[in-house]
């Protein structure tokens, strides 16, 4: 009785996994990416210097883009990128983006740690809550957001900053449809994360540094 294509591919993968050759696996790639960008959710992939696309960690096409199952000659992790050279000479470069999956149990510490980085160079932290909707213009969907809450807090007022961060996080994860992970952007330039959308409406929380 002949095996179908999926069974053949699975058998080949099993043979690779038990071989002595170093091969590209999802676990290997994610372990390195987590060291570069903890909670990585999206990444840009380049092959031989050519941009292949942006992928989420759950995209079904990602294993193909990462050449999962192929033998590699070297792997190098730098501050902002992961470089893999395959045995056939193909060069693979993976750059994790600032967009991450932020788990509710780690959200407060992640946000406060980023704010701490601003203390020596900035004087204010701007805290915004925006109400957002998606409006259709023909076949094009456009995002529209209006500021609902604004407060500028001196970086020295750690208590107020902590109160607002706690409020933002509690609101963002609140609701029966909310997952334990939400997508967030955390970088030196600022922090942003959205509540889970209900229909075409959601709330965006923004925190960013300012000089005055």
C-alpha positions as CSV (number, residue, x, y, z in Angstrom):
1,X,0.0,0.0,0.0
2,X,1.6,3.3,-1.1
3,X,1.9,6.3,1.3
4,X,0.4,9.6,0.5
5,X,2.5,12.8,0.1
6,X,2.0,13.9,3.7
7,X,3.2,10.6,5.0
8,X,6.3,10.7,2.7
9,X,7.1,14.2,3.9
10,X,6.6,13.2,7.5
11,X,8.9,10.2,7.0
12,X,11.6,12.3,5.4
13,X,11.3,14.8,8.4
14,X,11.7,11.9,10.9
15,X,14.8,10.7,9.1
16,X,16.3,14.2,9.2
17,X,15.5,14.7,12.8
18,X,17.4,11.5,13.8
19,X,20.4,12.1,11.6
20,X,23.7,13.5,12.8
21,X,23.5,16.4,10.3
22,X,22.7,19.9,11.7
23,X,19.3,20.8,10.3
24,X,17.0,23.8,10.5
25,X,14.1,23.2,12.9
26,X,11.4,25.6,14.2
27,X,12.6,25.1,17.7
28,X,16.2,26.0,16.7
29,X,15.1,29.2,14.9
30,X,12.6,30.3,17.6
31,X,15.2,29.7,20.4
32,X,17.6,32.1,18.7
33,X,14.9,34.7,17.9
34,X,13.7,34.7,21.5
35,X,17.2,35.7,22.5
36,X,17.1,38.6,20.0
37,X,13.4,39.7,20.6
38,X,11.6,38.0,23.5
39,X,8.0,37.2,22.6
40,X,8.7,37.5,18.9
41,X,5.5,37.5,16.8
42,X,6.5,38.7,13.4
43,X,9.7,38.6,11.3
44,X,11.1,39.7,8.0
45,X,12.8,36.9,6.0
46,X,15.5,37.4,3.4
47,X,17.1,34.7,1.1
48,X,20.4,35.6,-0.5
49,X,19.7,39.2,0.3
50,X,16.3,39.3,-1.3
51,X,13.3,40.1,0.8
52,X,10.9,37.1,0.8
53,X,8.2,38.5,3.1
54,X,6.9,39.3,6.6
55,X,5.7,36.3,8.5
56,X,3.9,35.7,11.8
57,X,5.1,32.8,14.0
58,X,1.8,30.9,13.2
59,X,1.9,31.4,9.4
60,X,1.7,28.1,7.6
61,X,4.2,29.3,5.0
62,X,6.8,30.2,7.6
63,X,8.5,26.7,7.7
64,X,9.0,26.8,3.9
65,X,10.5,30.3,4.1
66,X,12.8,29.2,6.9
67,X,13.9,26.1,4.9
68,X,12.9,23.8,7.8
69,X,14.3,20.3,7.4
70,X,17.3,21.4,5.4
71,X,20.9,20.9,6.5
72,X,22.8,24.1,7.5
73,X,26.5,24.9,7.6
74,X,26.5,27.7,10.1
75,X,24.2,29.8,12.2
76,X,25.0,33.2,13.7
77,X,22.9,35.4,16.0
78,X,23.6,39.1,16.0
79,X,21.9,41.9,17.9
80,X,19.0,42.4,15.5
81,X,19.2,39.5,13.1
82,X,19.7,35.7,12.8
83,X,21.8,34.5,9.9
84,X,21.7,30.9,8.7
85,X,23.9,29.6,5.9
86,X,22.6,26.3,4.4
87,X,24.8,23.5,3.3
88,X,24.0,24.3,-0.3
89,X,25.3,27.8,0.1
90,X,21.9,29.6,0.4
91,X,22.0,32.4,2.9
92,X,19.0,32.9,5.1
93,X,18.5,36.1,7.2
94,X,15.7,36.4,9.8
95,X,15.0,39.8,11.4
96,X,12.4,39.8,14.2
97,X,10.2,42.9,14.3
98,X,9.3,45.0,17.3
99,X,5.8,43.5,17.2
100,X,5.6,40.8,19.9
101,X,3.1,38.5,21.7
102,X,2.8,40.1,25.2
103,X,1.4,37.6,27.8
104,X,-0.8,39.2,30.5
105,X,1.4,37.8,33.3
106,X,4.5,39.5,31.8
107,X,2.9,42.7,30.4
108,X,3.5,45.0,33.4
109,X,7.2,44.2,33.7
110,X,7.8,44.4,30.0
111,X,6.2,47.9,29.8
112,X,7.8,49.2,32.9
113,X,11.2,47.9,31.9
114,X,11.0,49.9,28.6
115,X,9.9,53.0,30.5
116,X,12.9,52.7,32.8
117,X,15.1,53.0,29.7
118,X,13.7,56.5,29.1
119,X,14.5,57.9,32.6
120,X,18.0,59.2,31.8
121,X,17.1,60.9,28.5
122,X,13.5,62.1,28.6
123,X,11.5,64.2,31.0
124,X,7.9,63.1,30.2
125,X,5.9,60.0,29.5
126,X,2.8,60.5,27.3
127,X,0.0,58.1,28.1
128,X,-2.8,57.8,25.5
129,X,-6.0,55.9,25.1
130,X,-7.6,55.9,21.6
131,X,-10.9,54.6,20.4
132,X,-10.4,53.0,17.0
133,X,-12.7,51.8,14.3
134,X,-12.3,50.3,10.8
135,X,-14.1,52.1,8.1
136,X,-14.7,50.8,4.6
137,X,-14.0,53.1,1.6
138,X,-15.0,51.0,-1.3
139,X,-12.9,47.9,-1.0
140,X,-10.2,49.6,1.1
141,X,-10.4,49.3,4.9
142,X,-9.1,52.4,6.8
143,X,-8.3,52.7,10.4
144,X,-9.6,55.8,12.3
145,X,-8.6,56.6,15.9
146,X,-9.7,59.4,18.2
147,X,-7.9,60.3,21.4
148,X,-10.1,59.5,24.4
149,X,-7.6,60.0,27.2
150,X,-4.3,62.0,27.3
151,X,-2.0,62.5,30.2
152,X,1.7,63.7,30.3
153,X,3.5,62.4,33.4
154,X,7.0,63.4,34.6
155,X,9.3,60.4,34.5
156,X,10.1,61.0,38.1
157,X,6.4,60.3,39.0
158,X,6.8,56.6,39.1
159,X,3.7,56.0,41.1
160,X,1.4,57.7,38.6
161,X,3.1,55.9,35.7
162,X,2.6,52.6,37.5
163,X,-1.0,53.3,38.1
164,X,-1.7,54.1,34.4
165,X,0.3,51.2,33.1
166,X,-1.7,48.9,35.4
167,X,-5.0,50.5,34.2
168,X,-4.1,50.2,30.5
169,X,-3.0,46.5,30.9
170,X,-6.1,45.5,32.9
171,X,-8.4,47.1,30.3
172,X,-6.6,45.6,27.3
173,X,-6.9,42.1,28.6
174,X,-10.4,42.5,30.0
175,X,-13.3,40.7,28.4
176,X,-14.5,37.1,27.8
177,X,-13.1,37.1,24.3
178,X,-9.6,38.2,25.3
179,X,-6.7,35.8,24.9
180,X,-3.8,35.6,27.3
181,X,-1.6,37.1,24.6
182,X,-2.0,40.3,22.7
183,X,0.2,41.8,20.0
184,X,2.3,44.7,21.2
185,X,5.0,47.0,19.9
186,X,7.7,47.8,22.4
187,X,10.8,49.8,21.3
188,X,12.9,52.7,22.3
189,X,10.5,55.0,20.4
190,X,7.4,53.9,22.2
191,X,4.9,51.3,23.3
192,X,1.6,50.4,21.7
193,X,-0.9,47.6,22.2
194,X,-4.6,47.0,21.3
195,X,-7.5,45.5,23.1
196,X,-9.2,42.6,21.3
197,X,-11.5,44.0,18.6
198,X,-15.2,43.6,19.0
199,X,-16.5,43.9,15.5
200,X,-14.9,46.9,13.9
201,X,-14.2,48.7,17.3
202,X,-11.2,48.4,19.6
203,X,-9.1,50.4,22.0
204,X,-5.4,51.3,21.4
205,X,-3.1,52.1,24.3
206,X,0.0,54.2,23.5
207,X,2.9,55.2,25.8
208,X,5.9,57.1,24.5
209,X,8.6,59.4,25.8
210,X,8.8,63.2,25.3
211,X,11.3,66.0,26.2
212,X,8.7,68.6,27.2
